[in-house]
Amino acid sequence: MKTVRLGNSGLEISAGVLGMMSYGDPGRGSHEWSVGLDDARPFIRRAYEAGITTFDTANVYSLGSSEEITGTVLKELAPREEVVIATKVFNRMREGRNGAGLSRVSIMHEIDASLQRLGTDYVDLYQIHRFDPNTPIEETMEALHDVVKSGKARYIGASSMWAWQFAEMQHVAERHGWTKFVSMQDQVNLLEREEEREMLPFCEATGVGVIPWSPLARGKVTRPWGEGGTKREGTDEFGKTLYKQGEESNKAIVDAVAAIASERGVTMAQVALAWVAGKSSITAPIIGATKEHHIDDAVAGVELELTTDEIARLEEPYTPRYPSGF
């Protein structure tokens, strides 16, 4: 797999990113579909051998055990400088004061906790998982700047929020001479394209890399409409809030994915991922893998080029909907 620059930064990442939310202790946190260390190891190794060298986790994934697995396996696979490790901060990790959010206290505590679990002195990309309306932007941005200057993170990034919030955070950092975000991790897939209105154009215009989450819409665009789902679908409370709008439109989109996949002789996952990866504003989609073919589909999908006609067929049925996943 080729490498690409993350926006206008100097950081090189693989053109596909392995999302680590699927790996963790199912008894910790709310991700009971996650798989433990021994089951996760083959998928992470397969991804690395396929050229995926960028790994995205978060402190909240399985309450820290995803970071533990990420750090353990990557140490087995490669020297630290050969992999890019990204993690996140925002969601609640403990009860009581400053157990969540983007206050200086929370950020400073959580970066140290993440580094300890990952078993590394630094992360390449430290991301805020969501916008924190309860903490002044100046406090958050200065704290993140200090994390970078301390050497505990090389770059900072953000995740799903309104475009005006992201723009304001960037403006505050620039005004004070603090470190700015180099990346945005938001939801972009064939069933949720609302980021095309403001966030994606803003990122493209300002040189911010985009590493979208759920590019396959929680698997809904990888199988015929109405076909039975996975264990995760039945237990993923956050996932249950997604893709509830535009059901008729969504079915037509999935039907188009299936038709093009059949014509091309490839999987539906490859077609859907190729659509995301082919957008000029997208740097590298984040993919999950709990089956061997998921890695193969990810590599093939990133490399697959759709025709103008195929893109039009995939996009035509889409109807506007209220943004989800914030």
C-alpha positions in Angstrom: 0.0 0.0 0.0 1.3 3.5 -0.9 2.0 6.2 1.7 0.4 9.7 1.6 1.0 13.0 3.4 -1.5 13.9 6.1 -2.8 17.1 4.7 -0.1 19.8 4.4 1.9 18.3 7.3 5.1 16.3 6.9 3.6 13.2 8.4 3.5 10.2 6.1 0.8 7.7 6.7 -0.4 4.6 4.8 -3.3 5.2 2.4 -5.5 3.0 4.5 -5.6 3.2 8.3 -6.4 0.2 10.6 -9.0 1.2 13.1 -8.3 -0.5 16.5 -11.8 -0.2 18.0 -12.5 -3.9 17.2 -9.6 -5.0 19.4 -9.9 -5.0 23.2 -11.1 -6.8 26.3 -14.9 -7.4 25.7 -15.4 -7.3 29.4 -14.1 -3.7 29.7 -16.1 -0.7 28.5 -19.1 -1.0 26.1 -17.6 -2.8 23.1 -18.5 -6.3 23.9 -18.0 -7.3 20.3 -14.3 -6.6 20.5 -11.7 -9.4 20.3 -8.9 -9.9 22.7 -5.1 -9.9 22.2 -4.6 -13.4 20.8 -7.5 -13.1 18.3 -6.4 -9.5 17.3 -2.8 -10.3 16.7 -3.3 -12.1 13.3 -5.4 -9.2 11.9 -2.9 -6.5 12.9 0.0 -8.6 11.5 -1.8 -9.2 8.3 -2.5 -5.4 8.0 1.1 -4.5 8.6 2.3 -7.1 6.1 -0.1 -5.6 3.5 1.5 -2.2 3.9 -0.9 -0.7 6.5 1.5 1.1 8.9 -0.9 3.5 10.5 -3.1 2.5 13.5 -5.9 4.5 15.0 -7.1 3.8 18.5 -8.6 5.8 21.5 -8.3 5.8 25.2 -12.0 5.0 25.6 -12.0 1.9 23.3 -12.6 -1.0 25.6 -11.5 1.4 28.4 -7.9 1.4 27.5 -7.4 -2.2 26.5 -7.4 -1.4 22.8 -4.4 0.8 23.4 -2.8 -2.0 25.4 -3.3 -4.4 22.5 -2.1 -1.8 19.9 1.1 -1.2 21.8 1.8 -4.9 22.5 1.4 -6.1 19.0 3.1 -3.2 17.2 6.2 -3.8 19.4 6.2 -7.3 18.1 5.9 -6.3 14.5 8.2 -3.3 13.8 10.5 -0.6 15.2 8.6 2.3 16.7 9.6 4.7 13.9 8.2 2.4 11.2 4.6 2.7 12.4 2.2 5.7 13.0 0.2 5.5 16.2 -2.9 7.7 16.6 -5.1 7.8 19.7 -7.8 10.1 21.1 -9.0 11.9 24.2 -12.4 13.2 25.3 -14.8 10.5 26.4 -15.2 9.5 30.0 -12.5 7.2 31.4 -13.2 7.4 35.1 -15.8 8.7 37.5 -15.5 11.9 39.4 -13.9 15.2 38.5 -12.0 15.7 35.2 -12.7 12.1 34.1 -13.7 13.2 30.7 -13.6 16.3 28.4 -10.9 18.5 27.1 -9.8 20.5 30.1 -6.1 20.9 30.7 -6.3 18.5 33.7 -8.0 15.8 31.6 -5.7 16.2 28.6 -2.5 16.1 30.7 -3.7 13.1 32.7 -5.0 11.1 29.7 -2.0 11.6 27.4 0.2 10.0 30.1 -2.2 7.2 30.7 -2.4 6.5 26.9 1.4 6.5 26.6 1.7 4.0 29.5 -0.9 1.7 28.0 0.7 1.9 24.5 4.1 1.4 25.9 5.6 4.3 24.0 7.2 7.7 24.7 5.0 9.5 22.1 2.1 9.2 19.8 2.3 10.4 16.2 -1.2 11.9 16.2 -3.1 12.9 19.3 -6.8 13.6 18.5 -9.7 15.1 20.3 -12.6 12.7 20.0 -15.3 15.3 20.0 -15.8 19.0 20.7 -16.1 20.0 24.3 -18.6 22.8 24.8 -17.8 23.0 28.6 -14.2 23.9 28.2 -12.8 27.2 26.8 -11.2 26.6 23.4 -8.1 28.5 24.5 -7.6 26.1 27.4 -7.9 23.0 25.1 -5.7 24.3 22.4 -2.9 25.5 24.7 -3.0 22.2 26.5 -2.6 20.3 23.2 0.1 22.7 22.2 2.0 21.9 25.4 1.5 18.1 24.8 3.3 18.6 21.4 6.0 20.8 22.8 6.7 18.2 25.6 7.4 15.6 22.9 4.5 13.4 23.9 2.7 13.9 20.6 4.1 14.8 17.2 0.9 16.2 15.7 -2.7 16.9 16.8 -6.0 16.1 15.1 -9.7 16.4 15.7 -12.8 14.3 15.1 -16.5 14.9 14.3 -17.9 18.3 15.1 -19.5 21.2 13.3 -17.3 22.9 10.7 -17.6 26.3 12.5 -16.3 24.7 15.7 -13.3 23.2 14.0 -12.6 26.5 12.2 -12.8 28.4 15.5 -10.4 26.0 17.2 -7.9 26.4 14.3 -8.3 30.2 14.5 -7.6 30.3 18.2 -4.5 28.2 17.8 -3.2 30.4 14.9 -4.0 33.6 16.8 -1.9 32.5 19.8 0.9 30.8 17.8 -0.1 27.3 19.1 -0.1 24.0 17.3 -2.9 23.6 14.8 -4.8 20.4 13.9 -3.4 18.6 10.9 -6.2 16.2 10.5 -10.0 15.7 10.8 -11.5 12.3 11.5 -15.2 12.5 10.6 -17.8 10.3 9.2 -17.8 9.9 5.4 -19.5 7.1 3.5 -22.1 6.5 0.8 -24.9 6.7 3.4 -23.7 9.7 5.3 -22.4 12.5 3.0 -23.3 15.6 4.9 -19.6 16.5 5.6 -19.4 17.3 1.8 -21.3 20.5 2.5 -18.8 22.3 4.8 -16.2 20.2 6.6 -14.6 18.5 3.6 -14.3 21.8 1.6 -12.9 23.6 4.6 -10.3 20.8 5.2 -9.3 20.7 1.5 -9.0 24.5 1.4 -6.8 24.8 4.5 -4.6 21.7 4.0 -6.1 19.5 6.7 -5.9 15.8 6.1 -9.1 13.7 6.4 -9.1 10.2 7.8 -12.8 9.3 7.9 -14.3 6.8 10.3 -16.9 4.2 9.2 -16.2 4.4 5.5 -18.3 1.3 5.0 -21.2 2.6 7.1 -20.9 -0.1 9.8 -20.9 -2.8 7.1 -24.3 -1.7 5.6 -22.8 -1.1 2.2 -20.9 -4.4 2.1 -23.8 -6.7 1.8 -27.2 -6.8 0.0 -29.8 -4.6 1.7 -31.7 -6.4 4.4 -29.2 -9.2 4.8 -28.5 -10.2 8.4 -25.8 -8.2 10.2 -23.1 -9.1 12.8 -22.9 -9.5 16.6 -21.7 -5.9 16.7 -24.9 -4.6 15.2 -26.9 -6.1 18.0 -24.7 -4.7 20.8 -23.2 -1.5 19.4 -25.4 1.2 21.1 -23.6 4.1 19.3 -24.0 2.3 16.0 -27.7 1.9 16.5 -28.0 5.7 16.3 -26.6 5.8 12.8 -28.2 5.4 9.3 -31.8 5.8 10.6 -32.6 8.3 7.9 -33.4 7.9 4.2 -34.0 4.2 4.2 -35.4 4.1 0.7 -32.5 6.1 -0.6 -30.0 3.9 1.4 -31.4 0.8 -0.2 -31.0 2.3 -3.7 -27.4 3.2 -2.9 -26.6 -0.3 -1.6 -28.3 -1.8 -4.7 -26.0 0.3 -6.9 -22.9 -0.8 -4.9 -24.0 -4.4 -5.4 -24.6 -3.9 -9.2 -21.2 -2.3 -9.8 -19.4 -4.9 -7.7 -21.0 -7.6 -9.8 -20.0 -5.9 -13.0 -16.5 -5.4 -11.9 -16.0 -8.8 -10.3 -15.0 -7.3 -7.0 -16.7 -7.2 -3.5 -19.2 -4.6 -2.4 -16.7 -3.5 0.3 -14.1 -2.7 -2.4 -16.5 -0.5 -4.4 -17.8 1.4 -1.3 -14.3 2.0 0.0 -13.0 3.1 -3.5 -15.7 5.8 -3.5 -14.5 7.2 -0.2 -10.8 6.9 -1.0 -11.3 8.5 -4.4 -12.6 11.8 -3.1 -10.0 14.6 -3.5 -10.6 15.7 0.1 -9.9 12.3 1.6 -6.4 11.3 2.8 -6.9 7.8 4.1 -10.0 5.9 5.2 -10.0 4.0 8.5 -11.1 0.4 8.2 -11.9 -2.2 10.7 -11.0 -5.9 10.4 -12.3 -8.9 12.3 -12.2 -11.3 9.3 -9.2 -12.1 7.1 -10.9 -10.8 3.9 -11.5 -7.4 5.5 -7.8 -6.5 5.1 -7.7 -7.8 1.5 -10.8 -5.8 0.7 -9.3 -2.7 2.3 -6.1 -2.8 0.3 -7.9 -3.6 -3.0 -10.6 -0.9 -2.3 -8.0 1.9 -1.7 -6.4 1.0 -5.0 -9.6 0.5 -7.1 -10.5 3.4 -9.3 -14.2 4.0 -10.2 -15.3 5.5 -13.5 -17.2 8.8 -13.6 -20.3 6.9 -14.6 -20.0 4.5 -11.6 -19.5 7.4 -9.2 -22.6 9.0 -10.5 -24.6 5.8 -10.1 -23.5 5.5 -6.5 -24.2 9.2 -5.6 -27.5 9.8 -7.5 -29.9 8.1 -5.0 -28.6 10.0 -2.0 -31.0 12.3 -0.1 -30.1 15.0 2.4 -30.3 14.1 6.1 -29.4 15.5 9.5 -25.7 14.9 10.3 -25.2 12.0 12.7 -22.4 10.7 14.9 -21.5 13.9 16.7 
